[in-house]
């Protein structure tokens, strides 16, 4: 490997990767789709696109990688905290499958891009999980309350990223209970049952 590729280099066993993904799939209910965040290892996209339903793309550079591999399509969840109107328009032109809104400003950008493209966009509202990213519950509720101002957007769920540091099962259960209560509150307040949690 060193003679052929030089050093340093990373070597991944795609057969073992497929086995591990099969093991994950076996313990996760069928109605839960698996998503691969390409920032982890973008060079695994060719292998992972066969093993998961969606690819999370978080930057224009990552979108370029997907474009070069002909995977900037409906399999993409276009995420990221710093999306500009041009970035969003590009993802829409590529046919990205869904989008996250990290702020009320991004909700507006998504509405403008969807109107310009003449198509509806599925949007996940990103709820802040204690970091500097995502919107507050108040802003999330504002987006839902003002849905008439964003007629080209379909709010399909909530994007909630807590990172890999929360390893205790009790902490995960607590957050899932909080999200269940939030979904119930949204249904009661807005008559809207969000079908997805990402």
MIZA-44463 format. One record per residue (C-alpha): y, z, x; residue number from 1; residue in one letter. Coordinates in nm, 4 decimals. Each point is the difference from the previous one (the first is absolute). Example, Ala and Ser with C-alpha at 12.3 -4.5 7.8 and 13.67 -1.06 7.14 Angstrom:
@py=-0.4500&pz=0.7800&px=1.2300&nr=1&rest=A
@py=0.3440&pz=-0.0660&px=0.1370&nr=2&rest=S
***
This chain:
@py=0.0000&pz=0.0000&px=0.0000&nr=1&rest=X
@py=0.2404&pz=0.0911&px=0.2794&nr=2&rest=X
@py=-0.0724&pz=-0.3242&px=0.1844&nr=3&rest=X
@py=0.0448&pz=-0.2108&px=-0.3123&nr=4&rest=X
@py=0.3018&pz=0.1706&px=-0.1580&nr=5&rest=X
@py=0.1543&pz=0.2071&px=0.2763&nr=6&rest=X
@py=0.0968&pz=0.3625&px=-0.0257&nr=7&rest=X
@py=0.1061&pz=0.1970&px=-0.1827&nr=8&rest=X
@py=-0.1528&pz=-0.1351&px=-0.3188&nr=9&rest=X
@py=-0.1462&pz=0.1351&px=-0.3233&nr=10&rest=X
@py=-0.3450&pz=-0.0993&px=-0.1191&nr=11&rest=X
@py=-0.0942&pz=0.0424&px=-0.3662&nr=12&rest=X
@py=-0.3469&pz=-0.0423&px=-0.1442&nr=13&rest=X
@py=0.0488&pz=-0.1880&px=-0.3268&nr=14&rest=X
@py=-0.3623&pz=0.0563&px=-0.1035&nr=15&rest=X
@py=0.0465&pz=0.3762&px=0.0312&nr=16&rest=X
@py=0.3348&pz=-0.0276&px=-0.1800&nr=17&rest=X
@py=-0.1706&pz=-0.1746&px=-0.2918&nr=18&rest=X
@py=-0.2680&pz=0.2728&px=-0.0083&nr=19&rest=X
@py=0.2632&pz=0.2740&px=-0.0102&nr=20&rest=X
@py=0.1934&pz=-0.1747&px=-0.2755&nr=21&rest=X
@py=-0.3216&pz=-0.0374&px=-0.1979&nr=22&rest=X
@py=-0.0596&pz=0.3752&px=0.0398&nr=23&rest=X
@py=0.3539&pz=0.0733&px=-0.1213&nr=24&rest=X
@py=-0.0447&pz=-0.2357&px=-0.2939&nr=25&rest=X
@py=-0.3237&pz=0.1797&px=-0.0932&nr=26&rest=X
@py=0.1780&pz=0.3344&px=-0.0504&nr=27&rest=X
@py=0.3169&pz=-0.1280&px=-0.1673&nr=28&rest=X
@py=-0.0137&pz=-0.0909&px=-0.3706&nr=29&rest=X
@py=-0.0003&pz=-0.3749&px=-0.0675&nr=30&rest=X
@py=0.3307&pz=0.0087&px=-0.1883&nr=31&rest=X
@py=0.1772&pz=0.1212&px=0.3148&nr=32&rest=X
@py=0.1106&pz=-0.2906&px=0.2161&nr=33&rest=X
@py=0.0094&pz=0.0426&px=0.3757&nr=34&rest=X
@py=0.3125&pz=-0.1009&px=0.1889&nr=35&rest=X
@py=0.0371&pz=-0.0555&px=0.3735&nr=36&rest=X
@py=0.3361&pz=0.0780&px=0.1563&nr=37&rest=X
@py=0.0264&pz=-0.2724&px=0.2616&nr=38&rest=X
@py=0.2332&pz=0.2027&px=0.2235&nr=39&rest=X
@py=-0.3084&pz=0.1907&px=0.1152&nr=40&rest=X
@py=-0.1488&pz=-0.3041&px=0.1739&nr=41&rest=X
@py=0.1368&pz=-0.3362&px=-0.1163&nr=42&rest=X
@py=-0.2576&pz=-0.1870&px=0.2063&nr=43&rest=X
@py=-0.2669&pz=0.1326&px=-0.2391&nr=44&rest=X
@py=0.1483&pz=-0.1920&px=-0.2941&nr=45&rest=X
@py=-0.2610&pz=-0.2811&px=0.0152&nr=46&rest=X
@py=-0.2808&pz=0.2571&px=-0.0251&nr=47&rest=X
@py=0.1700&pz=0.2357&px=-0.2449&nr=48&rest=X
@py=0.1108&pz=-0.2641&px=-0.2492&nr=49&rest=X
@py=-0.3689&pz=-0.0540&px=-0.0771&nr=50&rest=X
@py=-0.0609&pz=0.3733&px=-0.0438&nr=51&rest=X
@py=0.2934&pz=0.1280&px=-0.2068&nr=52&rest=X
@py=0.1926&pz=-0.1130&px=-0.3038&nr=53&rest=X
@py=0.3525&pz=0.0213&px=0.1373&nr=54&rest=X
@py=0.1983&pz=0.0081&px=0.3210&nr=55&rest=X
@py=0.3046&pz=0.2237&px=0.0286&nr=56&rest=X
@py=0.2806&pz=-0.1749&px=0.1883&nr=57&rest=X
@py=0.2971&pz=0.2159&px=0.1020&nr=58&rest=X
@py=0.2379&pz=-0.2253&px=0.1941&nr=59&rest=X
@py=0.1154&pz=-0.3584&px=0.0458&nr=60&rest=X
@py=-0.1977&pz=-0.0110&px=0.3260&nr=61&rest=X
@py=-0.3187&pz=0.1019&px=-0.1778&nr=62&rest=X
@py=0.0701&pz=-0.2614&px=-0.2660&nr=63&rest=X
@py=0.0296&pz=-0.2593&px=0.2803&nr=64&rest=X
@py=-0.3443&pz=0.1031&px=0.1261&nr=65&rest=X
@py=-0.1425&pz=-0.0481&px=-0.3496&nr=66&rest=X
@py=0.1752&pz=-0.3356&px=-0.0328&nr=67&rest=X
@py=-0.1546&pz=-0.1169&px=0.3277&nr=68&rest=X
@py=-0.3452&pz=0.0960&px=-0.1343&nr=69&rest=X
@py=0.0583&pz=-0.1503&px=-0.3464&nr=70&rest=X
@py=-0.0295&pz=0.3444&px=-0.1631&nr=71&rest=X
@py=0.3599&pz=0.0446&px=-0.1196&nr=72&rest=X
@py=-0.1073&pz=-0.0399&px=-0.3605&nr=73&rest=X
@py=-0.1053&pz=0.1961&px=-0.3080&nr=74&rest=X
@py=-0.2037&pz=0.2366&px=0.2198&nr=75&rest=X
@py=0.3215&pz=0.1427&px=0.1489&nr=76&rest=X
@py=0.1746&pz=0.3166&px=-0.1109&nr=77&rest=X
@py=0.3437&pz=-0.0466&px=0.1541&nr=78&rest=X
@py=0.1161&pz=0.3452&px=0.0930&nr=79&rest=X
@py=0.2454&pz=0.1396&px=0.2537&nr=80&rest=X
@py=0.3150&pz=0.2048&px=-0.0086&nr=81&rest=X
@py=0.2409&pz=-0.2545&px=0.1434&nr=82&rest=X
@py=-0.0595&pz=-0.3100&px=-0.2134&nr=83&rest=X
@py=0.3072&pz=-0.2211&px=-0.0226&nr=84&rest=X
@py=0.0611&pz=-0.2522&px=-0.2788&nr=85&rest=X
@py=-0.1048&pz=-0.2780&px=0.2413&nr=86&rest=X
@py=-0.3239&pz=0.1828&px=0.0880&nr=87&rest=X
@py=-0.0855&pz=0.0437&px=-0.3664&nr=88&rest=X
@py=0.0829&pz=-0.3627&px=-0.0828&nr=89&rest=X
@py=-0.2298&pz=-0.1122&px=0.2811&nr=90&rest=X
@py=-0.2892&pz=0.2151&px=-0.1272&nr=91&rest=X
@py=0.0579&pz=-0.1304&px=-0.3531&nr=92&rest=X
@py=-0.0073&pz=-0.3591&px=0.1309&nr=93&rest=X
@py=-0.3268&pz=0.0795&px=0.1795&nr=94&rest=X
@py=-0.1476&pz=0.1291&px=-0.3273&nr=95&rest=X
@py=-0.0461&pz=0.3659&px=0.0937&nr=96&rest=X
@py=-0.1943&pz=0.1778&px=-0.2713&nr=97&rest=X
@py=0.2072&pz=0.3155&px=-0.0446&nr=98&rest=X
@py=0.2946&pz=0.1832&px=0.1506&nr=99&rest=X
@py=0.1103&pz=0.3547&px=0.0604&nr=100&rest=X
@py=0.3502&pz=0.1186&px=-0.0796&nr=101&rest=X
@py=0.1042&pz=0.2718&px=0.2431&nr=102&rest=X
@py=0.3381&pz=0.0584&px=-0.1655&nr=103&rest=X
@py=0.2127&pz=-0.0989&px=-0.2962&nr=104&rest=X
@py=0.1657&pz=-0.2544&px=0.2297&nr=105&rest=X
@py=-0.3360&pz=-0.1656&px=0.0616&nr=106&rest=X
@py=-0.0637&pz=-0.0029&px=-0.3753&nr=107&rest=X
@py=0.3214&pz=-0.2024&px=-0.0319&nr=108&rest=X
@py=-0.1002&pz=-0.2310&px=0.2879&nr=109&rest=X
@py=-0.3401&pz=-0.0601&px=-0.1616&nr=110&rest=X
@py=0.1627&pz=-0.0801&px=-0.3354&nr=111&rest=X
@py=0.2353&pz=-0.2494&px=0.1665&nr=112&rest=X
@py=-0.2871&pz=-0.1681&px=0.1880&nr=113&rest=X
@py=-0.2188&pz=-0.0208&px=-0.3091&nr=114&rest=X
@py=0.2793&pz=-0.1498&px=-0.2066&nr=115&rest=X
@py=0.0783&pz=-0.2561&px=0.2738&nr=116&rest=X
@py=-0.3680&pz=-0.0970&px=0.0267&nr=117&rest=X
@py=-0.0489&pz=-0.0118&px=-0.3766&nr=118&rest=X
@py=-0.3016&pz=0.2261&px=0.0049&nr=119&rest=X
@py=-0.0877&pz=0.3575&px=-0.0838&nr=120&rest=X
@py=-0.0814&pz=0.2380&px=0.2834&nr=121&rest=X
@py=-0.2466&pz=0.2900&px=-0.0164&nr=122&rest=X
@py=0.1721&pz=0.3032&px=0.1553&nr=123&rest=X
@py=-0.1238&pz=0.3376&px=0.1175&nr=124&rest=X
@py=0.2736&pz=0.2621&px=0.0192&nr=125&rest=X
@py=-0.0359&pz=0.2023&px=0.3202&nr=126&rest=X
@py=0.0259&pz=0.3729&px=-0.0622&nr=127&rest=X
@py=0.1231&pz=0.2120&px=0.2879&nr=128&rest=X
@py=-0.2798&pz=0.2181&px=0.1353&nr=129&rest=X
@py=0.2127&pz=0.2360&px=0.2050&nr=130&rest=X
@py=0.1190&pz=-0.2446&px=0.2658&nr=131&rest=X
@py=0.3148&pz=-0.2090&px=0.0240&nr=132&rest=X
@py=-0.1751&pz=-0.2926&px=-0.1698&nr=133&rest=X
@py=-0.0226&pz=-0.0853&px=-0.3663&nr=134&rest=X
@py=0.2076&pz=0.1003&px=-0.2972&nr=135&rest=X
@py=0.0434&pz=0.3337&px=-0.1676&nr=136&rest=X
@py=-0.1616&pz=0.0679&px=-0.3354&nr=137&rest=X
@py=0.3483&pz=-0.0223&px=-0.1514&nr=138&rest=X
@py=0.0555&pz=-0.3500&px=0.1437&nr=139&rest=X
@py=-0.3485&pz=-0.1059&px=-0.1062&nr=140&rest=X
@py=0.0773&pz=0.1129&px=-0.3556&nr=141&rest=X
@py=0.3350&pz=-0.1815&px=0.0155&nr=142&rest=X
@py=-0.1811&pz=-0.3253&px=0.0846&nr=143&rest=X
@py=-0.2357&pz=0.0495&px=-0.2932&nr=144&rest=X
@py=0.2773&pz=0.1034&px=-0.2384&nr=145&rest=X
@py=0.2021&pz=-0.3107&px=0.0894&nr=146&rest=X
@py=-0.2855&pz=-0.2501&px=-0.0359&nr=147&rest=X
@py=0.2159&pz=-0.2151&px=-0.2269&nr=148&rest=X
@py=0.2168&pz=-0.0740&px=0.3064&nr=149&rest=X
@py=-0.3026&pz=-0.1296&px=0.1933&nr=150&rest=X
@py=-0.1714&pz=-0.2285&px=-0.2528&nr=151&rest=X
@py=-0.1797&pz=-0.2039&px=0.2680&nr=152&rest=X
@py=-0.1799&pz=0.3017&px=0.1471&nr=153&rest=X
@py=-0.3272&pz=0.1455&px=-0.1219&nr=154&rest=X
@py=-0.0204&pz=0.3623&px=0.1125&nr=155&rest=X
@py=-0.3738&pz=0.0303&px=0.0518&nr=156&rest=X
@py=-0.0278&pz=0.3345&px=0.1750&nr=157&rest=X
@py=0.1021&pz=0.2370&px=0.2719&nr=158&rest=X
@py=-0.0383&pz=-0.0377&px=0.3740&nr=159&rest=X
@py=-0.0492&pz=0.3413&px=0.1591&nr=160&rest=X
@py=-0.0621&pz=0.0254&px=0.3734&nr=161&rest=X
@py=-0.0601&pz=0.3416&px=0.1512&nr=162&rest=X
@py=-0.1211&pz=-0.1092&px=0.3417&nr=163&rest=X
@py=-0.3155&pz=0.1012&px=0.1745&nr=164&rest=X
@py=0.1044&pz=0.3553&px=0.0768&nr=165&rest=X
@py=-0.1043&pz=0.1461&px=-0.3361&nr=166&rest=X
@py=-0.3676&pz=0.0523&px=0.0707&nr=167&rest=X
@py=-0.0742&pz=0.3071&px=-0.2128&nr=168&rest=X
@py=-0.1807&pz=-0.0877&px=-0.3196&nr=169&rest=X
@py=0.1956&pz=0.2665&px=-0.1902&nr=170&rest=X
@py=0.3287&pz=-0.1643&px=0.1015&nr=171&rest=X
@py=-0.1260&pz=-0.3399&px=-0.1109&nr=172&rest=X
@py=-0.1189&pz=0.1419&px=-0.3316&nr=173&rest=X
@py=0.3377&pz=0.1667&px=-0.0551&nr=174&rest=X
@py=0.1844&pz=-0.3269&px=0.0594&nr=175&rest=X
@py=-0.2340&pz=-0.1964&px=-0.2257&nr=176&rest=X
@py=0.0554&pz=0.2578&px=-0.2754&nr=177&rest=X
@py=0.3765&pz=-0.0352&px=0.0497&nr=178&rest=X
@py=-0.0281&pz=-0.3785&px=-0.0299&nr=179&rest=X
@py=-0.2148&pz=0.0290&px=-0.3146&nr=180&rest=X
@py=0.2632&pz=0.2261&px=-0.1554&nr=181&rest=X
@py=0.2733&pz=-0.2451&px=0.1034&nr=182&rest=X
@py=-0.1831&pz=-0.2929&px=-0.1608&nr=183&rest=X
@py=-0.0369&pz=0.2051&px=-0.3186&nr=184&rest=X
@py=0.3702&pz=0.0882&px=0.0087&nr=185&rest=X
@py=0.0934&pz=-0.3672&px=0.0462&nr=186&rest=X
@py=-0.2151&pz=-0.0967&px=-0.2976&nr=187&rest=X
@py=0.1613&pz=0.2667&px=-0.2185&nr=188&rest=X
@py=0.3565&pz=-0.0746&px=0.1141&nr=189&rest=X
@py=-0.0129&pz=-0.3815&px=0.0041&nr=190&rest=X
@py=-0.3050&pz=-0.0996&px=-0.2024&nr=191&rest=X
@py=-0.1318&pz=-0.1699&px=0.3118&nr=192&rest=X
@py=-0.3500&pz=0.0531&px=0.1356&nr=193&rest=X
@py=0.0090&pz=-0.1165&px=0.3610&nr=194&rest=X
@py=-0.3356&pz=-0.1597&px=0.0855&nr=195&rest=X
@py=0.0067&pz=0.0372&px=0.3793&nr=196&rest=X
@py=0.0356&pz=0.2599&px=0.2726&nr=197&rest=X
@py=0.0231&pz=-0.1276&px=0.3547&nr=198&rest=X
***
